[in-house]
Amino acid sequence: MTVKRIVQHSLAVVTLASLPAPLAAQTTLPCLTHTEAQAIISVTLPDIISGAATKCGPINGATSFLSTNGRALAERYRPTALTAWPTARPALKKLAGPQAPLLDMMSDENLRLFSSTLVTTAVLKSIDAQQCGDIDRIMRAVAPLPPESMSMLVGILLEIMARPKAQAAVAKTKSPINICPASTGSGQPVTTK
């Protein structure tokens, strides 16, 4: 699965897993503003990163980025997740549509944990062992970004890839260069002197 497909799948998972079952079956979801989408992404990223570290760390090895830094990165994102929650909760209700009153029956903490757990579980189920190396390399590359920039970047990528023209272009475009499969240590910064 390509990075594009991973990101597309993550968007679908984030959107669908955050909804009660009856709404998830609908084909058309209400659109979210950039701020709402970024808030939902911010709330779920720490658990997704932590879950990816748990799943991929052993596959990638003890010296991989996720094994050595994954949990710390997730913890660095947690304060932003808590700050984003007041915006994410109404966004989840917006996605829930007529089922929104069901969400009101849950406390803020329970709804936040429930939605994040659903998203994390769905994302982790979609990751197979062959993707772990790519995920490790991506996490290493984006780790220096502030949490707000990371959730904004994910939101922008998801928005771009949801556009029909972008999906059609990617489906029929060949890479302009052929890069060899990743090897151990790939994704390391290149230094020149």
Contacts in CASP RR format, 6 or more apart in sequence:
PFRMAT RR
TARGET T0000
AUTHOR 0000-0000-0000
METHOD contacts of the structure
MODEL  1
MTVKRIVQHSLAVVTLASLPAPLAAQTTLPCLTHTEAQAIISVTLPDIIS
GAATKCGPINGATSFLSTNGRALAERYRPTALTAWPTARPALKKLAGPQA
PLLDMMSDENLRLFSSTLVTTAVLKSIDAQQCGDIDRIMRAVAPLPPESM
SMLVGILLEIMARPKAQAAVAKTKSPINICPASTGSGQPVTTK
1 9 0 8 1.000
1 128 0 8 1.000
1 130 0 8 1.000
1 131 0 8 1.000
3 134 0 8 1.000
3 138 0 8 1.000
4 161 0 8 1.000
4 170 0 8 1.000
6 126 0 8 1.000
6 127 0 8 1.000
6 131 0 8 1.000
6 134 0 8 1.000
6 135 0 8 1.000
7 154 0 8 1.000
7 157 0 8 1.000
7 158 0 8 1.000
7 161 0 8 1.000
8 158 0 8 1.000
8 161 0 8 1.000
8 162 0 8 1.000
9 123 0 8 1.000
9 126 0 8 1.000
10 48 0 8 1.000
10 123 0 8 1.000
10 126 0 8 1.000
10 154 0 8 1.000
10 158 0 8 1.000
11 158 0 8 1.000
11 161 0 8 1.000
11 162 0 8 1.000
13 119 0 8 1.000
13 122 0 8 1.000
13 123 0 8 1.000
13 126 0 8 1.000
14 40 0 8 1.000
14 41 0 8 1.000
14 44 0 8 1.000
14 119 0 8 1.000
14 123 0 8 1.000
15 29 0 8 1.000
15 95 0 8 1.000
16 24 0 8 1.000
16 122 0 8 1.000
17 24 0 8 1.000
17 115 0 8 1.000
17 118 0 8 1.000
17 119 0 8 1.000
17 121 0 8 1.000
17 122 0 8 1.000
18 40 0 8 1.000
18 92 0 8 1.000
18 95 0 8 1.000
18 115 0 8 1.000
18 118 0 8 1.000
18 119 0 8 1.000
19 29 0 8 1.000
19 92 0 8 1.000
19 95 0 8 1.000
19 96 0 8 1.000
19 99 0 8 1.000
20 96 0 8 1.000
20 99 0 8 1.000
20 102 0 8 1.000
20 103 0 8 1.000
22 99 0 8 1.000
23 95 0 8 1.000
23 96 0 8 1.000
23 97 0 8 1.000
23 98 0 8 1.000
23 99 0 8 1.000
29 95 0 8 1.000
30 94 0 8 1.000
30 95 0 8 1.000
30 97 0 8 1.000
32 40 0 8 1.000
32 91 0 8 1.000
32 94 0 8 1.000
32 95 0 8 1.000
34 155 0 8 1.000
34 159 0 8 1.000
35 87 0 8 1.000
36 87 0 8 1.000
36 88 0 8 1.000
36 90 0 8 1.000
36 91 0 8 1.000
36 94 0 8 1.000
37 91 0 8 1.000
37 155 0 8 1.000
37 158 0 8 1.000
37 159 0 8 1.000
38 84 0 8 1.000
38 148 0 8 1.000
38 151 0 8 1.000
38 152 0 8 1.000
38 155 0 8 1.000
39 84 0 8 1.000
39 85 0 8 1.000
39 87 0 8 1.000
39 88 0 8 1.000
39 91 0 8 1.000
39 151 0 8 1.000
40 84 0 8 1.000
40 88 0 8 1.000
40 91 0 8 1.000
40 92 0 8 1.000
41 151 0 8 1.000
41 154 0 8 1.000
41 155 0 8 1.000
42 77 0 8 1.000
42 80 0 8 1.000
42 81 0 8 1.000
42 83 0 8 1.000
42 84 0 8 1.000
42 88 0 8 1.000
42 147 0 8 1.000
42 148 0 8 1.000
42 151 0 8 1.000
43 81 0 8 1.000
43 84 0 8 1.000
43 85 0 8 1.000
43 88 0 8 1.000
43 112 0 8 1.000
43 115 0 8 1.000
43 116 0 8 1.000
44 81 0 8 1.000
44 115 0 8 1.000
44 116 0 8 1.000
44 119 0 8 1.000
44 120 0 8 1.000
45 74 0 8 1.000
45 77 0 8 1.000
45 81 0 8 1.000
45 147 0 8 1.000
45 150 0 8 1.000
45 151 0 8 1.000
45 154 0 8 1.000
46 74 0 8 1.000
46 75 0 8 1.000
46 77 0 8 1.000
46 78 0 8 1.000
46 81 0 8 1.000
46 116 0 8 1.000
47 74 0 8 1.000
47 116 0 8 1.000
47 117 0 8 1.000
47 119 0 8 1.000
47 120 0 8 1.000
48 119 0 8 1.000
48 120 0 8 1.000
48 123 0 8 1.000
48 124 0 8 1.000
49 70 0 8 1.000
49 73 0 8 1.000
49 74 0 8 1.000
49 77 0 8 1.000
49 139 0 8 1.000
50 70 0 8 1.000
50 71 0 8 1.000
50 74 0 8 1.000
50 120 0 8 1.000
51 74 0 8 1.000
51 120 0 8 1.000
51 124 0 8 1.000
52 66 0 8 1.000
52 70 0 8 1.000
52 123 0 8 1.000
52 124 0 8 1.000
52 127 0 8 1.000
52 132 0 8 1.000
52 135 0 8 1.000
52 139 0 8 1.000
53 66 0 8 1.000
53 67 0 8 1.000
53 70 0 8 1.000
53 71 0 8 1.000
53 73 0 8 1.000
53 74 0 8 1.000
55 124 0 8 1.000
55 127 0 8 1.000
55 132 0 8 1.000
56 64 0 8 1.000
56 66 0 8 1.000
56 127 0 8 1.000
56 131 0 8 1.000
56 132 0 8 1.000
56 133 0 8 1.000
56 135 0 8 1.000
56 136 0 8 1.000
57 64 0 8 1.000
57 66 0 8 1.000
57 67 0 8 1.000
57 132 0 8 1.000
57 136 0 8 1.000
58 67 0 8 1.000
59 129 0 8 1.000
59 132 0 8 1.000
59 133 0 8 1.000
60 66 0 8 1.000
60 67 0 8 1.000
60 132 0 8 1.000
60 133 0 8 1.000
60 136 0 8 1.000
61 67 0 8 1.000
62 68 0 8 1.000
64 133 0 8 1.000
64 136 0 8 1.000
65 136 0 8 1.000
65 137 0 8 1.000
65 139 0 8 1.000
65 140 0 8 1.000
65 143 0 8 1.000
66 132 0 8 1.000
66 135 0 8 1.000
66 136 0 8 1.000
66 139 0 8 1.000
69 139 0 8 1.000
69 140 0 8 1.000
69 143 0 8 1.000
70 139 0 8 1.000
73 139 0 8 1.000
73 143 0 8 1.000
76 147 0 8 1.000
77 147 0 8 1.000
77 150 0 8 1.000
79 147 0 8 1.000
80 147 0 8 1.000
80 148 0 8 1.000
80 151 0 8 1.000
81 116 0 8 1.000
81 147 0 8 1.000
84 151 0 8 1.000
85 108 0 8 1.000
85 112 0 8 1.000
88 112 0 8 1.000
88 115 0 8 1.000
89 103 0 8 1.000
89 108 0 8 1.000
89 111 0 8 1.000
89 112 0 8 1.000
92 103 0 8 1.000
92 111 0 8 1.000
92 115 0 8 1.000
93 100 0 8 1.000
93 103 0 8 1.000
93 104 0 8 1.000
94 100 0 8 1.000
96 102 0 8 1.000
96 103 0 8 1.000
103 111 0 8 1.000
106 114 0 8 1.000
127 135 0 8 1.000
133 182 0 8 1.000
134 182 0 8 1.000
137 182 0 8 1.000
137 186 0 8 1.000
137 187 0 8 1.000
140 187 0 8 1.000
140 188 0 8 1.000
141 187 0 8 1.000
142 150 0 8 1.000
142 153 0 8 1.000
145 153 0 8 1.000
160 166 0 8 1.000
161 167 0 8 1.000
161 170 0 8 1.000
END
